[in-house]
Amino acid sequence: MRRIARAALRTGADTATPGAAHRHESPTATSATSAPTGTATPARIPRADDGPRVRPVAEGGEHWSWWVGARHVLRMAPDREVSARLRREIRLRDLVRRHVAVPVPVSAATGIWAEAHVYTLDQRLFGESGEDASVSAVGEPDLAALLTGLREVPVADAAALGVPRTPPRSLDDLRTAARHAARQLVPDREFDAAKLARLTPRAVVELAPRAAAVVVHGDLKGEHLRISADGRVRGVLDWADALIGDPAEDIRGLALSVGAPAAVRAATLAGYSPRECLRGLWLARCDTVILLAERLHGTDDSPLPLLRSQLARAWEAILLERLSEDDR
């Protein structure tokens, strides 16, 4: 592991040009035990005590992730399927970066670490996880800039990279599933099922998707936001689940990570309508009820404190919702 990380770091340092990420996929960084026959190796394999400290990243995820010194993170795909997604993610980040004002990770070097398994050595984005730090009022425009920039990414360019096009979810189906989940949670005293009555059949019809499909991050949970001490958004991580689809899905993600009021304010500042904001909010609310029930009564193994925090954030009251209810 240390040899792979340090070889990748040296490759990036030796060949990167100022202001640009380096793509380097011909050498293969492997350990002696995992390298297939005939596989090339880096020009220089560092000694075990050479170079920066390498340590695992605490937060989990689909990729094997390691801190490399203080300025880089090494992400290693564990199989061919994830490798394909990681290649796509690296290229998508380069596309998104042209349109989004919020920092997106840059690859210092990429390559193959075993067989067809891909790695990327990313420059680290500093700040705390959004699960440990709050976005302030001055940070909400950063979230708006993220949503605005994603809407400006050419859909055709993203599709050419292999970003999948996903149809909007049915809010009616989600409402049915959430009502069933809420009944499961009643004996646990985890959720007041009566709250779901606010999502009426009429509201489901009114909140049908109408916005054009855009590039969507797809997983804007708190751990993928890097927040500075003053509450600014200093980076957005993990673009592996990006898709072309319903922009309300990213409003939903923000409701889970920063709370319903901040999510709606940011989406409104980005130019989304009250209907689109409410659609994203109800996607988040239904999802949190379903996920919590699956954790308590199903097979999901997500951290229970995280699911409870996301449910509380998504169900925070917003002024827009109260005004909408008064108008009905």
N, C-alpha and C positions, 0 to 999 in steps of 0.2 A: 504493500500500500504506500509506504513512504517513498519507495523508489519510483512508483508511478507518479505520485504527486510532485516530487522534486524534479523528475525528468520533464513533466509537463510544464512546470514553472520555468525551468531553464529554457525549454523550447520557445515558450512565449516571450521570455525576456530577450533571447538571442535574435529572434526574427520579427517581432512585432514592429510596426511602423508607428510613429507618433500619431495619436488621434484616431487610430483604427484598430479594430479587433483583428486577431490573426487566425486564419484557418489553416490547420496543419494536420492532414489526415493520412499521410503516407507512412511515417514511422509508426510503429506499434509499441506502446508501453505495456509490458507484461511482466509478471513475476516468473521465476524459473519453473514453478509448479503448474502455472496455468497457460503458458504459451503453447499454442499448437505448433506442430512440426512445420518448419519452413517460415515461421512468422518473423518479420523483421523486428529488430529491437532498436531503441533510441541510440543515437550516436554516442551518448555518454550516460551511463547509469550511475547516479550519485551513490556515495557510500551511505551506510545507514545513519551515520552521525553528521551527514552533510546537509546544509541548507536549513530552511525554516522548520519549525515544529509542525507536525501533522497530527490532528486530533479529530475525532468524530463530531459531527454536528448533532446537537442534542435533539432538535426537532426532527421528527420522522419524515416520511414521504416515500414516493415511488422509487427514487434514486438513492443510491448509496452516496452519502454526502460527507465531506471531510473539510475542516478548516485547514488551510495551508498558510502558515504564518498568520499575519494580521490583516493581509490585504486580499486574500484569494480564498475561494471555496471550490473544491473539486467535486464534481457530480459524476457518478459512474452508473451507467445503465446496466441492470443486472441480466438483461436478456435482449434478444433481437427485436422483439416488439417494442419494448421501451426505448431501445436504441433508435428505432425509426422515429418515434415521437420526439426524442431528444434532438435529433438532427433537424426535424421540422421546427421545433421550438427555437433553436439557435437562429435559424433563418428568419422566423417570424419576428423575433425580438429586433433584428436589424431593420425589418420593415416598419414595425411599430414605432421604433425610436425616432423615425423621421417625422412623426406626426404627434407624438405624445410628449408633453412637456415634463412629466414626472419621470425620474430616472428609471431605466430598465437595465438589467445586468448586461455586461459586455463580456464576451469570451476572449480571454487572452490567448488561449490555445485550445484546440480540439484534436481528438485522435481516437485510435482504437486501443483498448487496453487488454482485450482477450477475444480471440476469434472475431466476431463481428460486433462486439460490444463497444459502444461509444462512450467517451468521456468528454467533459468540457471543464476547463479551468476558468472560472468566472472571476472577474474583479468584484470584490465584496462591496455591497451597498451598506453603508453604516446607518445606525439607528436601532431602536428597540423594536421588537415584534409588536404588532398591533394588538396582540393579546395582553401585553404588559404595559403599553403606553396608550394614551388617548389622543385622538386627533382633536386639535383645538379649533377655535373659530377661524384662525388664520390658516389652518390646514385644510379646511373645507373647500376653498378654491382649488387646492391641489387635486382633490378628488374630482371636482368638476372638470378640471383640465384633463384628467385621465379619461373621463367619459366622453368629453368633447373630442379629444384626439382619436380615440378608438372609432368614433363615428366617421372620422375623416380618412381612416385607413382604407385604401381601395379594396373593395371586396374581391374583385377579380384577381388582384395580386396575391391576396391571402389564399384564395382558392387554388391558385397555381402552385403554391407551396404545399398543398395538401391539407390545409385547414378544413375540417369537415363542416358541411352545412347541416344544421340541426333545426328541425321544425319547432315552432313554439309549443310549449307544454299546454295541455288543457287545464285551465283553472277549475273547470267543473269536475274533472276527474280528481284533481288534487284536493278539492274541497271535500269530495266524498271520502277519500282516503284519510284526510285530516280529521273528519268527524268520527270515523271509526277509531283512529288512534286516540283521539281525545277521550272517548269512552273508556279505553283501556287505562288511561292515566287517572281517571276519577278516583279509584280506590287508593292510588298512591298519593293523592293530594298534591300532584305535581302541576296540575293545570285546571283552570276553570273552563269546562267545555262550553259554557254559555257564551264565551267570547266569540266563538266561531259563528254565532248567529248573525254577527255583523256582516259576514260575507253571504249576502242573500243571493238567490238565483238571479235576481235582476242585476245585482252588482257583478256577478260572474259574466253576464252578457255584456254589460257596459265596459268591463275590463278585458274584453277580448283583444288580442294583439293587433295593433294597427300600424305600428312603426315599421319602417323598412329594416330588413336584416342588416346587421353591422358586425364587425369583428368584436367579439366578446371575450374578455379574459376567462370567464367561466369558473373561477375559484377564488374570489376576492375575500377569503377568510382572513382573520386578523393576522395570522402568522406569515402571510404573504405581503403584508404592508410593513415598511420600515419607517418608524416614526422618530423624529428628532425630539430633543428635550423641550422645545417650544411648541410641539404638537404639529409640526409640518410633516408632510408625506415626502420622505426622502428616497423612496424606491418601491417598486412593485415587483415581486418575485414570482417564479414558477408559472410559466406560460404554457405548460404542457397540456392543459385542458381547454385551451382557447378554441373557439368555434365561430362559425358565421351563423348568426341567429338573432334571437329576441334580445334587444338591449335591456329589457326589464330584468334579465338574469343578472346583470352586473349591479343594478340597483338593489336587487335581492341580496347579492353578496355583500354590498356595503351595509345593508340593514343588519346582517348577521355580525359584521365586524365592528362597525362604529355606532350602531343604533339607528332606529327608524328615523328620528328627527334629523340627524346629521345626514343620513343617506338621502332623504327627500330634499333637504336644502341643497345638497351638492348636485343632485340630478336636476333640480329646478334651475340652478345656476348654469348647468350645462345645456339648458334649452329643452328639457323634456317636459311634457305636459303633465298636469295633475293626474290624468288617467294613466299615463305610463308610470308615474311614480307610485300610484296606488297598486297597479298591477305588480310591480316589483316588490312592494311591501307585502302583498298577500301571498306571493310566491314564497317569500321568506317565512312568513308566519305559518303557513301550512307545512312547509318543509320542517320547521323546528319541532312542531308537534309530532309529525310522523317519525322523525329521527329519534326523538326522545322515547317514544313508545317502542320503537324497534330496539333501542338500547336496553330498556327495562324489561321488555317482554319478548324479544326476538334474539337474533344472533349478532347484532352489531356490537362491536367492541370499542367504539369511540369513547374518549374520556368523558365521563358523566359531568364533571364540572364545566367542561367546555360546552356541552350541549345545553346545559341549564343556562349558562351565560348567553349563548346565542338566542335561546328562546326569550329570555328577559329583554335583550336588546331589540329583537324584532317586534315584540309586543309593546314597546314604549308608545305612549300616546303621541299623536301628531295633530297639529291644528288643521291641516288640510283634510284629514279624515273627518274631524268633527264638522267642518263646514260642509263637506260633501253629504254627510248624513242629514244635516239640517235642510239641505236643498231637495231631498227626496220627497 
